[in-house]
C-alpha cells in the first residue's frame, strides 16, 4: 500500500503492525516528488551549515485555494527536517521558532520555500511544482519499488533506491 496523504499519522502504529502481521508492504510520505525529496536533503545540509552562525529559519508555502490542510503536510515535514537537524524535539515548544507562513491563492500546485536569515545575508531554497505530474511519477515509482518489498518504509528514506 502506498499512502501520500497527511492527517492519519496517529494511526501509523496500527498500520505498521497490520503490514508486519500480514507480511505485506506499506510506503508513506507527505510528498512523492523527487525534487521535494532532494530539497529536504538540501534543507538538512543548509541548516547544519548555518545553525551555529546566528541564522534563523522560516518556511513559506503556497497552494491552490481548495487545499484543505494549512500548513501543508510537506511544510510540516520540511519544518521537521530543520528542527531535527538543529536537534530539537518536534513536540517541543521551541519548534515554534521555525515559523511556517501558509498561503492559499489561485491554482498554484505547490511552492515550498525554506528561508535562512542571518545577520548579514539570506539564503532561500525553493521547490515549485508546476503540475501534479512530479507527485504522480514519484507515487508510480514508489508502487513499482514497493511491489518487491515487505515492511514499512517512509518515502524520504527510500526514494533514491529506485
Secondary structure, DSSP 8 states (H G I E B T S, - for coil): -EE---S-GGGHHHHHHHHHHHT-EEEE-S---HHHHHHHHHHHHHHHHHTTTT-EEEEEEEE-TT--SSS-HHHHHHHHHHHHHHT--TTSGGGGGSEEEEEE-TT--EEEEEEEE-SS-EEEEEEEESSSHHHHHHHHHHHHHHTT--EEEEHHHHGGG-
